[in-house]
Amino acid sequence: MKKFKQLFHKLSLTKQFVSIIFLCLIAFLIFFFAILRTGINNTIETQMVSMLQDNQRPIVNLIENEGNVDEEFYSYLAKNSTQVDCLIRNNVLHVFGGKDDKIGNVDLYEYLIKEASDMSPVNNVEYGTVMIDDMEYYYSLVFCTKSHVIVASFMDNTYPSSFRSILVDSTVYLIIIAFILVFMVILIWVFSIIQPLSQIKDYITQINMGKDVELNINRGDEIGQVAHSIVVMKDELTKQEKSKEEMIHNISHDLKTPIATIKSYGESIKDGIYPYGDLESSVDVIIDNANRLEKKVYNLLYLNRIEYLLTSDSEGVVTNMKEVVEEVVLNSAVIRPEIEVITDIEEVFFDGLLEAWRVCIENIMDNAFRYAKTYIKIEVREDDLRISNDGPKMSEDRIETLFHPFEKGEKGKFGLGLSIVSKVTKTNNYLVKGYNTDDGVCFRIYREPVEEKKKTNSSWKKRETKGE
């Protein structure tokens, strides 16, 4: 079954549709020949026996009321061209009308006489079918309790065959018409799926070829949603590609400045000239620009390899966030000594590597130190970390693209720090967001709380509501 499913899914939608129709046709034939024909045969047998008994009923009533019937009545009953009506008395069968052309097979009479011999006032009705000399007969026997005679009626397969033919033909025609209608509806539906999927395929192919094309599929179902998502993805990738090109241009310019400074200061010192007054001060400028250059290159390399490192090394690893935050605060305190760093930290563990979380916190802190006016506040709870400051608030557009890679930041700079933060949090199954507060901005790393943690975190949630 699994191999069949795999083989089926390798087919195109058109071939899948043809295969389904073929299987439905086979199922229809099996249904018709194995089930429907049996039901039709049972229906015909019931109908023929019922007709025999309906024609027997006036004969039985007359015999029960009058006792005997005259030859005139026999002749009247003999006019029935569909069935033959007989009387069985003392194991002798008398055909109404006595016409030789209506006398059936002798073996049939003997069979009816034998069946009649077992009848009694208790068992007074007997009916069924019998095959004699390759001919099928339908029969019905009724025992008359007053006169103790048996009315026997039978017919051969001539009329039932024509009835069966009409019934089968009408049933088959109705099923075929229904099948054709269903087939047409399914065909229209399938092509309504295939056509937009072909549009999507052609759209992707042309995008891969670098062509500027549009995809217009006005549908509200899943195909329309997929088409819309592809268009949005294409627009986002185009936007990121443009931002990436602009970022590379600006990074090149950003790297060019410290390189040029290092080169010019080095050449000046070589010639015995100290641009910054003395040798030590001039070398300090070279070292400072080298450090800037090293940090930019490190961020670029780290951004490229962080996803591989996180996915390959961090499975099952947890990090004590209290230790990480305290270390980062201690190392960054010298950046701007006038900024007060307020900490409210619980000893909790986050999933992921210590080094990745350290870089993540460092990048957020660097951003906070860049914009803070008087303080930075760090709060750590179970699955929830916040770093806020009283710097200028962000615009809504900036909040939307805060963690996008290659996005231009404040003052036109292309910082990669928040992109690294986004990768670290996402890889470790955490969420990250930035938002404005009453007196500044806040960056939050968190997980959605599960039910069993709601009570234990109730105090924290009150702070969250108030803070936001």
C-alpha positions as CSV (number, residue, x, y, z in Angstrom):
1,M,0.0,0.0,0.0
2,K,2.9,2.4,0.8
3,K,4.6,1.6,-2.5
4,F,1.4,2.2,-4.4
5,K,0.9,5.5,-2.6
6,Q,4.4,6.6,-3.4
7,L,4.0,5.6,-7.1
8,F,0.6,7.4,-7.2
9,H,2.1,10.7,-5.9
10,K,4.8,10.6,-8.5
11,L,2.2,10.9,-11.2
12,S,1.0,14.3,-12.5
13,L,-2.4,15.5,-11.3
14,T,-3.9,14.7,-14.7
15,K,-2.6,11.1,-14.6
16,Q,-3.8,10.8,-11.0
17,F,-7.3,12.0,-12.1
18,V,-7.4,9.4,-14.9
19,S,-6.2,6.7,-12.5
20,I,-9.0,7.6,-10.1
21,I,-11.6,7.5,-12.8
22,F,-10.3,4.1,-14.0
23,L,-10.5,2.7,-10.5
24,C,-14.0,4.1,-10.1
25,L,-15.1,2.4,-13.3
26,I,-13.7,-0.9,-12.1
27,A,-15.5,-0.4,-8.8
28,F,-18.7,0.4,-10.7
29,L,-18.4,-2.8,-12.8
30,I,-17.8,-4.9,-9.6
31,F,-20.7,-3.3,-7.9
32,F,-23.0,-3.9,-10.9
33,F,-22.1,-7.5,-11.6
34,A,-21.5,-8.7,-8.0
35,I,-24.1,-6.7,-6.1
36,L,-26.6,-4.9,-8.3
37,R,-27.4,-7.9,-10.5
38,T,-28.1,-10.0,-7.4
39,G,-30.4,-7.3,-6.1
40,I,-32.2,-7.1,-9.4
41,N,-32.7,-10.9,-9.6
42,N,-34.2,-10.8,-6.1
43,T,-36.4,-7.9,-7.0
44,I,-37.7,-9.7,-10.1
45,E,-38.3,-12.9,-8.3
46,T,-40.3,-11.0,-5.6
47,Q,-42.2,-9.1,-8.3
48,M,-43.1,-12.2,-10.3
49,V,-44.3,-14.2,-7.3
50,S,-46.3,-11.2,-6.2
51,M,-48.0,-11.0,-9.6
52,L,-48.7,-14.7,-9.6
53,Q,-50.4,-14.4,-6.2
54,D,-52.4,-11.4,-7.2
55,N,-53.8,-13.3,-10.1
56,Q,-54.5,-16.3,-7.8
57,R,-56.4,-14.4,-5.3
58,P,-59.8,-14.2,-7.2
59,I,-59.6,-17.9,-8.0
60,V,-59.0,-18.8,-4.4
61,N,-61.8,-16.6,-3.2
62,L,-64.2,-18.1,-5.7
63,I,-63.3,-21.7,-4.9
64,E,-63.5,-21.0,-1.1
65,N,-67.0,-19.3,-1.5
66,E,-68.6,-21.4,-4.3
67,G,-66.8,-24.7,-3.8
68,N,-66.7,-25.6,-7.5
69,V,-66.1,-23.5,-10.6
70,D,-67.6,-24.1,-14.0
71,E,-65.9,-24.5,-17.4
72,E,-66.8,-20.9,-18.3
73,F,-64.7,-19.6,-15.5
74,Y,-61.8,-22.0,-16.5
75,S,-62.0,-20.5,-20.0
76,Y,-61.9,-17.0,-18.6
77,L,-58.8,-17.7,-16.6
78,A,-57.1,-19.4,-19.5
79,K,-57.0,-16.1,-21.3
80,N,-54.1,-14.9,-19.1
81,S,-51.1,-14.9,-21.4
82,T,-48.5,-14.3,-18.8
83,Q,-49.1,-17.2,-16.4
84,V,-50.7,-20.6,-16.3
85,D,-53.2,-21.3,-13.5
86,C,-54.0,-24.9,-12.5
87,L,-55.9,-26.9,-9.8
88,I,-54.2,-29.8,-8.0
89,R,-56.7,-32.2,-6.4
90,N,-55.8,-35.7,-5.1
91,N,-52.3,-35.3,-6.7
92,V,-53.7,-34.7,-10.1
93,L,-53.1,-31.4,-11.9
94,H,-55.8,-29.8,-14.0
95,V,-54.9,-26.9,-16.3
96,F,-57.7,-24.2,-16.6
97,G,-59.1,-24.3,-20.1
98,G,-57.5,-27.6,-20.9
99,K,-55.6,-26.2,-23.8
100,D,-52.6,-28.3,-24.9
101,D,-50.6,-25.2,-25.9
102,K,-50.7,-24.1,-22.3
103,I,-49.6,-27.4,-20.9
104,G,-46.1,-27.0,-19.7
105,N,-43.3,-29.4,-19.1
106,V,-44.4,-32.7,-17.6
107,D,-41.4,-32.6,-15.2
108,L,-42.6,-29.2,-14.0
109,Y,-46.1,-30.6,-13.2
110,E,-44.6,-33.5,-11.3
111,Y,-42.5,-31.0,-9.3
112,L,-45.6,-28.9,-8.5
113,I,-47.6,-32.0,-7.5
114,K,-44.7,-33.0,-5.3
115,E,-44.5,-29.6,-3.6
116,A,-48.3,-29.6,-3.2
117,S,-48.3,-32.9,-1.4
118,D,-46.5,-31.4,1.5
119,M,-49.0,-28.5,1.9
120,S,-51.6,-28.3,4.7
121,P,-54.0,-25.8,6.2
122,V,-51.1,-24.7,8.4
123,N,-48.5,-24.6,5.6
124,N,-50.9,-23.1,3.0
125,V,-48.6,-21.0,0.7
126,E,-45.6,-22.2,-1.2
127,Y,-43.6,-20.2,-3.9
128,G,-40.2,-20.0,-5.5
129,T,-38.3,-20.8,-8.7
130,V,-37.2,-24.0,-10.3
131,M,-34.9,-24.8,-13.2
132,I,-36.2,-27.5,-15.5
133,D,-34.6,-28.4,-18.9
134,D,-32.6,-25.1,-18.9
135,M,-35.7,-23.1,-18.3
136,E,-36.4,-21.2,-15.2
137,Y,-40.0,-21.2,-13.9
138,Y,-41.6,-19.0,-11.2
139,Y,-44.4,-20.7,-9.3
140,S,-46.9,-20.1,-6.4
141,L,-49.1,-22.7,-4.6
142,V,-52.1,-21.8,-2.4
143,F,-54.0,-24.3,-0.3
144,C,-57.8,-23.8,-0.2
145,T,-58.8,-24.9,3.3
146,K,-62.5,-25.5,2.6
147,S,-62.3,-27.5,-0.6
148,H,-58.8,-29.0,0.1
149,V,-57.6,-28.2,-3.4
150,I,-54.5,-26.3,-4.3
151,V,-54.4,-23.5,-6.8
152,A,-51.1,-23.6,-8.7
153,S,-49.8,-20.8,-10.9
154,F,-46.5,-20.7,-12.8
155,M,-44.8,-18.8,-15.6
156,D,-41.7,-19.5,-17.6
157,N,-38.7,-17.0,-17.9
158,T,-40.0,-15.2,-21.0
159,Y,-41.8,-12.3,-19.3
160,P,-39.3,-12.0,-16.4
161,S,-36.5,-11.9,-18.9
162,S,-38.0,-8.9,-20.7
163,F,-38.8,-7.3,-17.4
164,R,-35.2,-7.9,-16.2
165,S,-33.9,-6.4,-19.5
166,I,-36.0,-3.3,-19.0
167,L,-35.0,-2.9,-15.4
168,V,-31.3,-3.5,-16.0
169,D,-31.2,-1.1,-18.9
170,S,-33.0,1.6,-17.0
171,T,-30.7,1.1,-14.0
172,V,-27.5,1.0,-16.1
173,Y,-28.6,4.2,-18.0
174,L,-29.3,6.0,-14.8
175,I,-26.0,5.0,-13.3
176,I,-24.1,5.9,-16.4
177,I,-25.8,9.3,-16.6
178,A,-25.0,9.9,-12.9
179,F,-21.4,8.7,-13.5
180,I,-21.0,11.1,-16.4
181,L,-22.4,14.0,-14.5
182,V,-20.1,13.3,-11.5
183,F,-17.2,12.8,-13.9
184,M,-17.8,16.2,-15.5
185,V,-18.1,17.9,-12.1
186,I,-14.8,16.3,-10.9
187,L,-13.1,17.1,-14.3
188,I,-14.0,20.7,-14.0
189,W,-12.9,20.8,-10.3
190,V,-9.6,19.1,-11.1
191,F,-8.8,21.5,-14.0
192,S,-9.7,24.4,-11.7
193,I,-6.8,23.0,-9.5
194,I,-4.4,22.1,-12.2
195,Q,-4.6,25.5,-14.0
196,P,-3.6,27.7,-11.0
197,L,-0.9,25.2,-10.0
198,S,0.5,25.5,-13.5
199,Q,0.4,29.3,-13.2
200,I,2.3,29.0,-9.9
201,K,4.9,26.6,-11.4
202,D,5.4,29.0,-14.4
203,Y,5.7,31.9,-12.1
204,I,8.4,30.2,-10.0
205,T,10.3,29.1,-13.1
206,Q,10.3,32.7,-14.5
207,I,11.4,34.1,-11.2
208,N,14.3,31.6,-11.2
209,M,15.2,32.9,-14.6
210,G,15.4,36.5,-13.2
211,K,12.3,37.7,-15.0
212,D,10.0,40.3,-13.4
213,V,6.5,38.7,-13.6
214,E,3.3,38.9,-11.7
215,L,1.0,36.1,-10.3
216,N,-2.7,36.9,-10.3
217,I,-4.8,34.1,-8.8
218,N,-8.0,35.4,-7.3
219,R,-9.0,32.5,-5.1
220,G,-9.9,32.3,-1.4
221,D,-9.0,28.6,-0.9
222,E,-5.7,27.0,0.0
223,I,-4.3,27.4,-3.5
224,G,-5.0,31.1,-3.3
225,Q,-3.3,31.3,0.0
226,V,-0.2,29.5,-1.3
227,A,-0.1,31.8,-4.3
228,H,-0.4,34.8,-2.0
229,S,2.4,33.4,0.3
230,I,4.7,32.9,-2.7
231,V,4.2,36.4,-3.9
232,V,4.8,37.8,-0.4
233,M,7.9,35.6,-0.1
234,K,9.2,36.8,-3.5
235,D,8.6,40.4,-2.5
236,E,10.3,39.9,0.8
237,L,13.3,38.1,-0.8
238,T,13.6,40.9,-3.4
239,K,13.5,43.5,-0.6
240,Q,16.1,41.5,1.4
241,E,18.3,41.1,-1.7
242,K,18.2,44.9,-2.3
243,S,18.9,45.6,1.3
244,K,21.7,43.0,1.2
245,E,23.3,44.7,-1.8
246,E,23.0,48.1,-0.1
247,M,24.4,46.6,3.1
248,I,27.4,45.1,1.3
249,H,28.0,48.5,-0.3
250,N,27.9,50.3,3.0
251,I,29.9,47.6,4.9
252,S,32.5,47.9,2.2
253,H,32.6,51.6,2.8
254,D,32.5,51.0,6.6
255,L,35.5,48.6,6.4
256,K,37.3,50.9,4.0
257,T,37.6,53.7,6.6
258,P,39.5,51.8,9.3
259,I,41.7,50.1,6.7
260,A,42.6,53.5,5.2
261,T,43.3,54.9,8.7
262,I,45.5,52.0,9.6
263,K,47.4,52.2,6.3
264,S,47.9,56.0,6.4
265,Y,49.0,55.9,10.1
266,G,51.3,53.0,9.5
267,E,53.0,54.8,6.5
268,S,53.3,58.0,8.5
269,I,54.9,56.2,11.4
270,K,57.3,54.5,9.0
271,D,58.3,57.9,7.7
272,G,58.9,59.1,11.3
273,I,55.8,61.2,11.4
274,Y,53.3,60.8,14.2
275,P,49.8,62.0,13.1
276,Y,48.4,61.9,16.6
277,G,51.1,63.8,18.3
278,D,53.4,61.0,19.5
279,L,54.2,57.4,18.7
280,E,52.0,55.9,21.4
281,S,48.9,57.9,20.6
282,S,49.3,57.2,16.9
283,V,49.6,53.4,17.5
284,D,46.6,53.6,19.8
285,V,44.6,54.9,16.8
286,I,45.8,52.0,14.7
287,I,44.9,49.5,17.4
288,D,41.4,51.1,17.9
289,N,40.6,50.9,14.2
290,A,42.0,47.3,14.0
291,N,39.6,46.4,16.9
292,R,36.7,48.0,15.0
293,L,37.6,46.1,11.9
294,E,38.0,42.9,13.8
295,K,34.5,43.3,15.4
296,K,32.8,43.9,12.1
297,V,34.5,40.9,10.5
298,Y,33.7,38.8,13.5
299,N,30.0,39.7,13.3
300,L,29.9,38.9,9.6
301,L,31.5,35.5,10.1
302,Y,29.4,34.7,13.2
303,L,26.2,35.5,11.4
304,N,27.1,33.1,8.6
305,R,28.0,30.2,10.8
306,I,25.8,30.6,13.8
307,E,22.8,28.6,12.4
308,Y,25.0,25.6,11.8
309,L,26.6,25.8,15.2
310,L,23.3,26.1,17.0
311,T,21.6,23.2,15.2
312,S,24.5,20.8,15.4
313,D,25.8,21.5,19.0
314,S,22.9,22.8,21.1
315,E,20.6,19.8,21.3
316,G,19.9,19.0,25.0
317,V,22.2,21.8,26.2
318,V,20.9,24.4,28.8
319,T,22.5,27.6,29.9
320,N,22.3,29.4,33.3
321,M,21.1,32.8,32.2
322,K,21.9,34.4,35.6
323,E,25.6,33.7,35.1
324,V,25.5,34.8,31.5
325,V,23.8,38.1,32.2
326,E,26.0,38.9,35.2
327,E,29.1,38.3,33.1
328,V,27.9,40.5,30.2
329,V,26.9,43.3,32.7
330,L,30.4,43.1,34.3
331,N,32.2,43.3,31.0
332,S,30.0,46.0,29.5
333,A,30.0,48.3,32.5
334,V,33.0,50.2,31.2
335,I,31.3,51.1,27.9
336,R,29.4,54.0,29.4
337,P,30.0,54.3,33.1
338,E,27.4,57.0,33.5
339,I,24.6,54.6,32.6
340,E,23.1,52.8,35.6
341,V,22.6,49.1,35.0
342,I,19.7,47.7,37.1
343,T,19.3,43.9,37.4
344,D,16.5,41.8,38.7
345,I,17.6,38.3,37.9
346,E,16.4,34.9,39.0
347,E,18.5,31.8,38.5
348,V,16.8,30.2,35.5
349,F,18.0,28.0,32.6
350,F,17.4,28.6,28.9
351,D,17.8,25.9,26.2
352,G,20.9,26.5,24.0
353,L,24.7,27.0,24.1
354,L,26.2,29.5,26.6
355,E,28.4,31.2,24.0
356,A,25.3,31.8,21.7
357,W,23.3,33.3,24.6
358,R,26.3,35.4,25.6
359,V,26.7,36.9,22.1
360,C,22.9,37.4,22.0
361,I,22.8,39.4,25.3
362,E,26.0,41.3,24.4
363,N,24.4,42.5,21.2
364,I,21.2,43.7,22.9
365,M,23.3,45.4,25.6
366,D,25.4,47.1,22.9
367,N,22.3,48.4,21.3
368,A,20.9,49.6,24.7
369,F,24.2,51.4,25.6
370,R,24.1,53.1,22.2
371,Y,20.7,54.8,22.9
372,A,20.2,54.8,26.7
373,K,20.0,58.1,28.5
374,T,20.3,57.3,32.2
375,Y,19.6,53.6,32.8
376,I,19.4,50.0,31.5
377,K,17.2,47.5,33.3
378,I,17.6,43.7,32.9
379,E,14.9,41.3,34.3
380,V,15.1,37.5,34.0
381,R,12.4,35.0,34.9
382,E,11.6,31.5,33.8
383,D,11.5,31.5,29.9
384,D,11.4,35.3,30.0
385,L,14.2,37.9,29.7
386,R,13.8,41.6,29.2
387,I,16.3,44.4,28.6
388,S,14.9,47.9,28.6
389,N,16.3,51.4,28.6
390,D,15.1,55.0,28.5
391,G,16.4,55.8,25.1
392,P,14.3,57.3,22.2
393,K,11.3,55.3,21.1
394,M,11.2,53.4,17.8
395,S,8.9,54.1,14.9
396,E,6.4,51.5,13.9
397,D,8.2,50.8,10.6
398,R,11.4,50.2,12.6
399,I,9.7,47.8,15.0
400,E,8.4,45.7,12.1
401,T,11.8,45.2,10.6
402,L,13.9,45.3,13.8
403,F,15.3,41.7,13.5
404,H,15.3,41.4,9.7
405,P,18.7,40.7,8.3
406,F,20.4,43.4,6.2
407,E,18.0,46.1,7.4
408,K,19.2,49.6,7.8
409,G,19.2,50.8,11.4
410,E,19.2,54.1,13.1
411,K,21.5,56.8,11.6
412,G,21.8,54.7,8.4
413,K,24.0,52.0,9.9
414,F,23.7,48.3,8.9
415,G,24.2,46.6,12.3
416,L,24.2,42.8,12.3
417,G,23.7,42.4,16.1
418,L,19.9,42.1,16.2
419,S,20.0,39.7,13.2
420,I,22.2,37.4,15.3
421,V,19.8,37.8,18.3
422,S,16.9,36.7,16.1
423,K,18.8,33.6,14.8
424,V,19.9,32.5,18.3
425,T,16.4,32.8,19.8
426,K,14.6,31.2,16.8
427,T,17.0,28.3,16.7
428,N,16.5,27.6,20.4
429,N,12.7,27.9,20.0
430,Y,12.3,31.2,21.7
431,L,10.5,34.4,20.5
432,V,12.1,37.8,20.5
433,K,10.4,41.2,20.0
434,G,11.1,44.9,20.6
435,Y,8.5,47.4,21.6
436,N,8.2,50.9,23.1
437,T,7.5,51.5,26.8
438,D,6.4,54.5,28.7
439,D,9.9,55.9,29.0
440,G,11.9,54.1,26.3
441,V,12.2,50.7,24.6
442,C,12.4,47.1,25.6
443,F,13.7,43.9,24.1
444,R,12.0,40.7,25.2
445,I,13.1,37.1,24.7
446,Y,10.5,34.6,25.8
447,R,8.4,31.5,25.3
448,E,4.6,31.3,25.5
449,P,3.7,30.0,29.0
450,V,2.2,26.5,29.3
451,E,-0.8,25.9,31.5
452,E,1.0,24.4,34.4
453,K,3.3,27.4,34.6
454,K,0.6,30.0,34.7
455,K,0.2,30.0,38.5
456,T,3.9,30.1,39.3
457,N,4.4,33.0,36.9
458,S,1.4,35.0,38.0
459,S,3.5,37.7,39.7
460,W,5.6,38.1,36.6
461,K,2.6,38.4,34.3
462,K,1.3,41.3,36.4
463,R,4.6,43.1,35.8
464,E,4.4,42.3,32.1
465,T,0.9,43.8,31.7
466,K,1.9,46.9,33.6
467,G,5.1,47.3,31.7
468,E,3.5,47.0,28.3
